[in-house]
Amino acid sequence: MQRIGLIIVPGIIAIALFVGINSFNTLSNEADAPNTSLDFNAYSEGINTTLYDAQGNINYTLKAERQVHYNDDSTELEKPFIRLYQDGDSRWNIVANSGRIPAAETTADEALERIELLGNVRVYSLDEYGNRTMMSTEFLTLNTESAILETDQSVSIVTSAATTIVYRNDS
């Protein structure tokens, strides 16, 4: 009987030590672990989106190599390509190195959505006669509802009729 006691007592002590050490390591690992909450809720590659107006006509299309949608409702785009439509026809194409869609601003009537484009922004179009117009700048904001383009940067415009016009608003 004493032999069984000599085996059981050290066994219980070994198990108690193992459990105690293991729980101590688990608690210290949890304390050392950083808060790893993600600040984005969607990620996609190779997006191709078509957006419509209230009448069901294509307003614009948006393609990008990569898109990350953040918890604050903003979106980052890599290599965006935007095609603006008017009366069912493609009128303007816009490409840039990157883009950002900030969270929509709400006015009294509707949500205003903008797309900010950055880095080697090029806007180009062909008219009905095949004449090409191209504008380039480093930063551009597109109001998706009105299709108005805005920038406070220098803009270079090249058309078939004129060589280059540079506009700079220093106000």
C-alpha positions, 0 to 999 in steps of 0.5 A: 500500500505504501508503494502505491502512495509513493507513486500516486503522490508524486503523480498528483504533484507533477499534474498540479505543477503542469496545470499551474505552469500551463495556466501561467503561460496562457495568462502571460501570453494573453497579456502580451498579445496586442489588440488586433482588431481590424480597421477594414471590413472588406477587401477585394481584387479585380473589382468591376462595378456598374452604377446606375442613376435614378432612371436606370441608366448607367451613370458610371463604371468603376474598375480597380486592381484592388479595393479596401473598404474601411470601417469608417465607410471610406474606400481605398482604390488601387489603379482605378479606371472610371468610365462616365456615361451620358445619354447611354454613351461613354463620354469620359474615361479617367485613370489614376494611380490610386483613389479614395472614396470618402464616406458619403456626405449627406445633404438635406436632399441626398447623399453626395458621393465623391471619388478622389483620384491621386497620382498621374490622373488622366482624363480622356475622351474621343468626340464623334469625329475621333478627335481626342482630348486628354487632361492630366493632373496629379489630383482630381475630385469627381462628383459622381452625381453631377459628373463634375471634375475639380482640382486645385492642381495644375492641369495639362490639356491636349486636344487635336486643335490645341497643343497644350494648355496649362491652368494653375489656380493660385488663389 
